Amino acid sequence: MSEWTPAADPAAQARYQVRFDVGLLGVGRIAQAADVLVWADQVSTDAAGSASTDGAPGSIPAEALAAAPDAVVVVAALHDAAAVAAWILAEQEHLGRRAYVAIVAAGRTDGGFAADDVLAAGAVVDALTTLGIDDTSPEAAVAASAFAGLRRAVAHLATASVSGREAVSTGADPAALRRDAIGDASAAVRVIRPR
């Protein structure tokens, strides 16, 4: 009987260039051998409990960074998904080989499902596919399909989701949350840990 290795674990999605999972456990499953870790977090919550969509570095748990020690790390949301995909393509060109990408929907702090984060992750996968980086795991394909199928409703869904409603209840402006869910290909990429 062969010994178990992370590469042999189907949950690692290692045979695919673009992988998708959810939360801290997801980072541990798919990001160990990744070149790029994309932390998809549509509405971040700071230590004081205030909602933010600016992707401040503090919004990425240290455990997520530790689980992908060799990866460059970027934060993505719906508004900058296309810019993140273009940045990943440039990173791949810099590497001179395929860049292996782990896209992780941050999820809720209580471990619950975060529709807005899955849509943000799906937007990145969809944008990568448009650029020709289309060797996606089935999990990544499902996230991309969720985004593509709901593309016209994502601004509403980002505010109507549990995370969006919680953000509004703590003082976030609903109009700002909707604006932050509209794609902007010229948005600045938020690199948390460069190469």
N, C-alpha and C positions, 0 to 999 in steps of 0.2 A: 504494500500500500504506500502510495507516495505521500510525502509530507505536505501539509497545507502551506501555501505561500499566498501573500496578498494578490499576486498576479493571477493565481489560479482561482481566486474567488470571483464568481460571476458578478457579485455586487460591485466589484471594482470597475466594471465596464472597460477593462484595459484594452480590449481589442478595437475600441472606437477612439477617434480623434477628439470628438466633442462628447462630453459626458454630463449627466445631470443628476443631481440628488438634492435633498433638503436637509437643512440644519447642520448642527455640529457633527452629528453622527455621519451625515452625508459627506462632509468634508473628509472625515477619516476613511470613508469607503472609497472615494474616487479621486482624491487629490494628491496622494502620496507621490506619484510619479508624474504629476502634471507640470507643464512648463508655465501655465497661466492658471491662476485661481480667480474666478469671477464670483464675487459675493453679491448676489442680487438682493437688494434691500430697498424696496420702494419707499417705505416710511420708517426711518430710524427713530429710536427713542434714546435720548441721552440719559445720563445717570440721574438727572433730576426728574425724569419721566416726561420731559417735553418732547413733542414730536418734531422731527426734522426730515427734510428730503435732501439735505445737502451732502449726505454720505460722508460725514466727518469720520476721520480715521478711528476714533474711539468707538464707532458703531460696529466694528468687526471684533468679535471676541478673540482674545489672545490664543485660545485653544484652536481656533480656526487657522490662525497664522502658523501655529506650531505643527498642525497636522499636514501642512504643505510647505515644509521647510525650504525647498529649493525653487518654489514657484514665485513668479512675480504675481502681485496681488492687486486687483482693481475692484472698485465698487461699481455696480451698475444699477440703473433704474430705468423706467420706461423712457424718460426723456433723453438719456444718453446711450441707449442700447446700440444704435447704429454707429455712434462714434467709438464705442468700446469694440465693436466688431472690426471696424477699420483699423483700430489700434492693434488688435490681435493679429490681423493680416500683416501689418507692418512688422510686428514682433516675429512672426513666422519667417518673413523675408530676411530679417536680421539673423535669425538662427540658421537659415540656409537649409532647413528641413521642416517636416511637419511639426507644428506646435501642438502639443497635447493640452487640451483645455478642459478644466473642471468648472462647471457652472453650478453654483449652489444657491438655491433659494434660501434666504436667511431663516424664514419661518418665524413663528411667534416665540416670544421668550418662554411661554408656558408649554412649548412643544406643539401647539396647535397648528393647523393648516393656515397658511397665509396666501390667499388667492392673489393678492397684489404682488407678492414676491415671485410666485410662480409665473405670473404674466410677464414680469420684468425679465426673469431668466429666459422665458420663451421668446421674448423680443430679441434678446442677444443671440440665441440659437437661430432664429429666423433671419436675422441680419447676417450672421456668419454664412448661412446657406446661400443667401443672395450673393455673397462675395466668393462663393465657390468652396468654402470649407464646409463640406456637407457629409462627412463620414461621422454621422451622429448615432449615438446609442438609441435604442427604442425609447428610453426614458427622456432623452433630449428631444427626440422627435415628437413625443406627446406634449411636452411643454411648448414647443414651437407651434404645434397645431392648436393648442389652447389659445395662444396669443393670436395666431393668424385668424382663427375662427371668431375671435372676439375683438379683433382690431378696432372696429368702429365703436366699441363700448368700453374700451379700457380706461378712459378718463373717468367715466361714471363708476366703473367697477373699483377703481383704486380708492375712491372716496366712500363707496357703499360697502366695501369689504369690512371685516371686523377690525383690521388694523387702521383703515381709514376712519371708521366711526370712532374708534378709541382715540385717534389723533385729534379729531374734531372735539371730542369731549374734554380733552386736556388743553384746548385753546388753539389748535391749528386752524388756519383759514381754509375752508373747503375750496375756495376758488384757487388758492395756491396749490393745494393738493391736485386739483384737476389740471392746472397748468403743468405741473411736474410730471404728469402722466402723458403728455403730448411729446412725441418724438422730435428731437432736434439733432440732426446729423452733424452740426457744427459745435455741439456741446464739448466742453473740456472733459477729458478722461481723467478720472480720479484714481491715480496710481497711489496705492498705499505702501507697497513695498516694491521698489524697482529692482531690476536685475543687477 
